[in-house]
């Protein structure tokens, strides 16, 4: 067989395989699904229950997706992974997203996953005000979004962010650093870390306190659904389908919290059903806000988007000040 003959034979084989695959799909009546990778912003916790509900209930497969859900170590990690094409979709906190876009990142939000922020600081002593943590140590990973949020909160209170000493740590050792006294505070979320930490601390006679960033003036969105900017432009139908399936999964998980917790616990080696439910019930409080009741789930307003941008811009020297249209793409979440 000549070289030219081999090339013709190979091209014909590829075409035949493609036709047979399409014919097989048509006979089975099952559309081909696209494999996509979704990143949570942290290890698997109750907050992430809707995404696993969407997988197990077939909501994503119904719109053509085979979703692989992977954990991450913070919002900055998620953004970097999206930019590096190591993931397709994810969730990030608002402050980290604004900062990244202002520094030139080609990522964008297309929906609001959680309306209010659940982030703050956990401690074994009460710290009621930003001023009360001056001179204290705070443990956080290098990609933890608290490293973006807290300096802004302190500046808003006319405090020098350098008055807090950061301890670089993996999220897996936050609790041990706090309980052993090696850190005064650790970054935490009311809908994950706090219920888990209380389960560990209370049998030891220790009381866990939580200082909410929202309570200290951080009035911006909690978590966004995000993807690459060029995906939103080049394949809006795919993004819209993912948004619709996610909204359906969130609604189901809110309506059936116990079932959502059972599903979540099956996918997380670190939490049981009881803890997953405690997490998710706190998440629901931040998802079902008054704003969501007024405008609908997943939607954003120009005012709060601008507030998020202004909040971050006050603390960081952004290469470019993002516009609200750089941060959030409207028209993708179902209305």
C-alpha positions in Angstrom: 0.0 0.0 0.0 1.4 3.4 -1.0 1.7 6.3 1.3 -1.1 8.1 -0.5 -3.3 4.9 -0.3 -2.7 4.7 3.4 -3.7 8.3 3.9 -6.9 7.8 1.9 -7.7 4.6 3.9 -7.1 6.3 7.2 -9.3 9.2 6.3 -12.0 6.9 5.2 -11.8 4.9 8.5 -12.1 8.1 10.6 -15.2 9.2 8.6 -16.8 5.7 8.9 -16.2 5.7 12.7 -17.8 9.2 13.0 -20.8 8.1 11.0 -21.2 4.9 13.0 -21.0 6.9 16.3 -23.6 9.4 15.2 -25.9 6.5 13.9 -25.5 4.7 17.2 -26.5 7.8 19.2 -29.5 8.3 17.0 -30.7 4.7 17.4 -30.2 4.8 21.2 -32.2 8.1 21.4 -29.6 9.4 23.8 -27.8 12.7 23.0 -24.1 12.7 23.4 -23.0 14.5 26.6 -20.1 16.9 27.0 -17.7 16.2 29.9 -17.0 19.3 31.9 -15.1 20.0 35.1 -16.6 22.1 37.8 -14.5 23.5 40.7 -15.9 24.2 44.2 -14.0 27.0 46.0 -13.0 24.7 48.9 -13.0 21.1 50.1 -16.5 19.5 49.7 -18.9 20.9 52.2 -22.7 21.4 52.6 -22.6 24.6 50.5 -21.8 22.5 47.5 -24.8 20.1 47.9 -26.8 21.6 44.9 -24.0 20.6 42.4 -24.0 17.0 43.6 -27.8 17.0 43.6 -27.7 18.2 40.0 -25.4 15.3 39.1 -27.3 12.6 40.9 -30.8 13.8 39.9 -29.7 14.1 36.2 -30.3 17.8 35.9 -27.0 18.4 34.2 -27.2 15.3 32.0 -30.6 16.3 30.9 -29.1 19.4 29.3 -26.1 17.5 27.9 -23.4 17.6 30.6 -21.4 14.9 32.3 -20.1 17.0 35.3 -17.0 16.1 37.2 -16.9 18.1 40.5 -13.5 18.7 42.0 -12.5 20.6 45.2 -10.2 23.6 45.3 -8.2 25.6 47.9 -9.8 29.0 47.4 -11.4 31.4 44.9 -8.0 32.5 43.5 -7.2 28.8 42.7 -10.5 28.5 40.9 -9.8 31.6 38.8 -6.3 30.4 37.9 -7.6 26.9 36.9 -10.2 28.5 34.7 -7.7 30.7 33.0 -5.4 27.7 32.5 -8.2 25.7 30.9 -7.9 23.1 33.7 -11.6 23.6 34.5 -14.8 24.8 32.7 -16.9 26.3 35.5 -16.6 27.1 39.2 -17.7 29.3 42.0 -15.7 32.2 43.5 -16.2 34.9 46.0 -16.9 38.4 44.7 -13.8 40.1 46.0 -11.4 37.7 44.5 -13.2 37.8 41.1 -13.2 41.6 41.0 -9.5 41.7 41.9 -8.6 39.1 39.2 -10.6 40.8 36.5 -9.0 44.1 37.4 -5.6 42.5 37.0 -6.5 41.2 33.5 -8.0 37.8 34.2 -10.3 36.5 31.4 -13.0 35.1 33.6 -16.5 36.3 34.2 -19.6 35.6 36.3 -22.9 34.6 34.7 -24.9 34.0 37.8 -25.1 34.6 41.6 -24.8 31.3 43.4 -25.1 32.8 46.9 -26.5 36.2 47.5 -24.9 37.0 50.8 -21.4 36.4 52.1 -20.9 33.6 54.6 -17.3 34.4 55.2 -15.6 35.7 58.3 -13.3 34.6 61.1 -13.6 31.9 63.7 -12.0 32.1 67.1 -12.1 30.9 70.7 -12.6 34.4 72.1 -15.1 37.0 70.9 -13.8 39.7 68.5 -16.9 41.9 68.0 -15.3 44.6 65.9 -12.5 45.0 63.3 -10.5 47.0 65.8 -10.5 44.1 68.2 -8.4 41.9 65.9 -5.5 44.4 65.6 -2.3 42.7 66.6 -3.8 39.2 66.3 -2.8 36.3 64.1 -5.0 35.0 61.3 -4.4 31.7 59.6 -5.3 31.5 55.9 -4.1 29.8 52.8 -2.3 32.0 50.2 -5.3 31.6 47.9 -8.0 32.2 50.5 -10.3 35.0 49.5 -10.2 36.4 53.1 -6.8 37.8 52.1 -8.7 40.0 49.7 -11.7 40.7 51.9 -10.3 41.4 55.3 -7.8 44.2 54.2 -10.8 45.9 52.6 -12.9 45.5 55.8 -10.1 46.9 57.9 -9.5 49.9 55.6 -13.3 50.7 55.6 -12.9 51.0 59.4 -9.9 53.3 59.0 -7.5 50.6 60.3 -4.2 49.6 58.8 -4.4 46.1 57.3 -0.8 45.5 58.3 -2.0 45.4 61.9 -3.0 41.8 61.4 -0.4 39.1 61.1 -1.2 36.4 58.5 -0.1 32.8 59.0 0.1 30.9 55.7 -1.6 27.5 56.2 -3.4 24.8 54.4 -7.1 24.8 55.1 -6.7 21.3 56.5 -4.8 22.5 59.6 -6.9 25.7 60.4 -8.7 23.9 63.2 -5.5 22.5 64.8 -3.8 25.9 64.7 -6.8 27.5 66.4 -7.4 24.9 69.0 -3.7 24.7 69.9 -3.4 28.4 70.3 -1.0 28.9 67.4 -3.4 31.2 65.7 -5.9 33.7 67.3 -8.3 33.5 64.4 -8.8 31.4 61.3 -10.7 32.3 58.1 -14.0 30.5 58.2 -17.5 30.3 56.8 -20.7 30.2 58.9 -22.1 27.6 56.5 -19.2 25.1 56.8 -16.3 25.6 59.1 -18.2 26.9 62.1 -20.6 24.0 62.5 -17.7 21.6 62.0 -15.4 23.4 64.4 -18.1 23.5 67.1 -18.5 19.7 66.9 -14.7 19.4 67.7 -14.4 22.3 70.2 -17.5 21.9 72.4 -16.6 18.5 73.8 -13.3 20.1 74.9 -15.1 22.8 76.7 -14.2 25.5 74.2 -16.6 28.0 72.7 -16.4 28.9 69.0 -17.1 32.5 68.1 -17.7 33.9 64.6 -17.0 37.4 63.3 -19.0 37.9 60.1 -17.4 40.1 57.3 -20.9 41.1 56.3 -21.5 42.2 59.9 -18.4 44.4 59.6 -19.7 46.2 56.5 -18.8 43.7 53.7 -22.1 44.2 51.8 -21.4 42.5 48.5 -22.4 39.3 46.8 -21.4 36.0 48.3 -20.5 33.6 45.5 -20.6 33.8 41.8 -21.0 31.1 39.1 -18.0 31.7 36.8 -16.4 30.6 33.6 -14.0 31.9 30.9 -15.1 35.1 29.2 -14.6 33.7 25.8 -16.9 30.7 26.6 -19.7 33.2 27.4 -19.1 34.9 24.1 -18.6 31.9 21.9 -21.0 29.4 23.4 -23.8 31.2 25.2 -26.1 28.3 24.7 -23.9 26.0 26.8 -23.5 28.5 29.5 -27.2 29.2 29.6 -27.9 25.4 29.9 -25.4 25.0 32.7 -27.0 28.0 34.5 -30.5 26.6 34.2 -29.5 23.1 35.4 -27.7 24.7 38.4 -30.8 26.9 39.3 -33.0 23.8 39.1 -30.6 21.9 41.4 -30.5 24.8 43.9 -34.3 24.9 44.1 -34.5 21.2 44.6 -31.9 21.2 47.3 -33.7 24.0 49.2 -37.0 22.2 48.9 -35.4 18.9 50.0 -32.6 19.8 52.4 -32.4 16.4 54.1 -32.0 14.6 50.8 -29.5 17.1 49.6 -27.5 16.5 52.8 -27.5 12.8 52.3 -26.3 13.2 48.7 -23.6 15.6 49.8 -22.4 13.3 52.6 -21.9 10.5 50.1 -19.5 12.6 48.2 -17.5 14.0 51.0 -15.3 11.8 53.2 -15.1 14.5 55.9 -18.7 15.2 56.8 -21.7 13.0 57.7 -25.4 13.7 57.0 -26.0 15.6 60.2 -23.0 18.0 59.5 -23.9 18.3 55.8 -27.4 19.4 56.8 -26.1 21.9 59.3 -23.9 23.4 56.6 -26.6 23.5 54.0 -29.2 25.0 56.3 -26.8 27.9 56.9 -26.2 28.2 53.2 -29.9 28.4 52.5 -30.2 31.5 54.7 -27.6 33.3 52.6 -29.2 32.1 49.3 -32.8 33.0 50.1 -32.3 36.7 51.0 -34.8 39.5 50.6 -33.0 40.6 47.4 -33.5 37.1 45.9 -37.2 37.2 46.8 -37.5 40.6 45.0 -35.5 39.9 41.8 -35.2 36.2 41.5 -32.5 33.6 42.1 -29.1 34.0 40.5 -29.7 37.5 39.2 -27.6 40.6 40.0 -28.2 44.3 40.2 -26.0 47.0 38.8 -25.9 48.7 42.2 -24.5 45.7 44.1 -22.1 44.8 41.3 -20.7 48.3 41.4 -20.5 48.1 45.2 -18.4 45.0 44.9 -16.0 46.7 42.4 -15.7 49.8 44.6 -15.0 47.8 47.7 -12.0 46.0 46.1 -10.7 49.1 44.2 -10.3 51.0 47.5 -7.7 48.5 48.7 -5.9 47.2 45.6 -4.1 48.9 42.8 -6.0 47.3 39.9 -4.5 47.4 36.4 -7.9 48.3 35.1 -11.0 49.3 37.0 -13.6 46.7 35.9 -17.0 47.8 34.7 -20.1 45.9 35.9 -20.3 44.4 32.4 -16.8 43.1 32.8 -17.8 41.3 36.0 -21.2 39.9 35.3 -22.9 38.7 32.1 -26.6 39.2 32.3 -29.2 37.0 30.5 -27.9 33.6 31.5 -29.8 32.7 34.6 -33.4 31.7 34.1 -36.0 34.3 35.1 
